[in-house]
């Protein structure tokens, strides 16, 4: 996984995905992100980018309300 690109595109999600990696030990990046999003209640269809973008936007909204 290219952690630098992930952090650039999804700065709020990246630390949580790293934590999920340490908990699960899943090394395949696609499987890791799919599993992470499923643990957050998302259903992954053909791809995960839309779900990860939605999750990132929710984190941004939560950060603004605090």
Backbone torsions as a table, in degrees:
resi	resn	phi	psi	omega
1	UNK	NA	141.0	175.8
2	UNK	-91.7	95.1	-175.4
3	UNK	-65.9	-31.2	180.0
4	UNK	-64.7	-46.2	178.8
5	UNK	-66.1	-38.8	178.4
6	UNK	-62.0	-43.1	-179.6
7	UNK	-67.3	-36.7	178.0
8	UNK	-66.1	-42.3	-175.5
9	UNK	-85.1	-34.2	-177.2
10	UNK	-132.1	69.3	-172.8
11	UNK	-64.5	-29.5	-179.6
12	UNK	-81.8	-29.8	-177.5
13	UNK	-84.1	-28.8	-173.2
14	UNK	-55.3	-46.7	179.0
15	UNK	-62.1	-35.8	179.5
16	UNK	-69.9	-35.8	178.0
17	UNK	-68.6	-39.0	176.1
18	UNK	-62.0	-41.9	178.4
19	UNK	-63.6	-40.4	178.3
20	UNK	-62.9	-38.6	176.8
21	UNK	-60.7	-44.0	-178.5
22	UNK	-67.9	-30.0	179.3
23	UNK	-77.4	-40.5	-172.9
24	UNK	-96.5	-30.3	-177.6
25	UNK	75.3	13.2	179.1
26	UNK	-72.0	120.2	-176.1
27	UNK	-93.2	-27.3	178.9
28	UNK	-72.5	123.3	-172.5
29	UNK	-63.1	-43.0	-179.8
30	UNK	-63.8	-44.7	179.3
31	UNK	-64.9	-39.7	178.9
32	UNK	-61.0	-49.3	-178.2
33	UNK	-67.4	-41.1	176.8
34	UNK	-59.5	-46.6	-179.5
35	UNK	-64.4	-40.7	177.3
36	UNK	-59.3	-49.7	-178.4
37	UNK	-66.0	-38.2	176.9
38	UNK	-63.8	-33.9	177.7
39	UNK	-69.5	-18.6	177.8
40	UNK	-95.8	4.8	175.4
41	UNK	96.7	7.7	179.7
42	UNK	-88.5	146.6	172.9
43	UNK	-102.7	123.5	-176.5
44	UNK	-97.9	123.3	177.2
45	UNK	-97.2	-115.3	-175.6
46	UNK	-70.0	-37.6	-178.9
47	UNK	-146.7	166.2	-174.7
48	UNK	-104.7	-10.6	-174.2
49	UNK	-60.8	-43.3	-179.7
50	UNK	-63.3	-43.3	179.8
51	UNK	-66.6	-39.4	179.7
52	UNK	-69.1	-36.8	175.5
53	UNK	-63.2	-43.5	178.0
54	UNK	-62.3	-43.2	179.0
55	UNK	-62.8	-42.0	179.0
56	UNK	-62.7	-41.3	178.6
57	UNK	-64.9	-38.2	176.6
58	UNK	-63.7	-40.9	177.6
59	UNK	-64.1	-38.1	177.2
60	UNK	-64.6	-41.0	177.7
61	UNK	-64.0	-42.3	178.3
62	UNK	-64.2	-37.7	179.9
63	UNK	-66.2	-35.5	179.9
64	UNK	-70.7	-31.5	-176.8
65	UNK	-81.3	-14.8	-179.0
66	UNK	-83.9	NA	NA
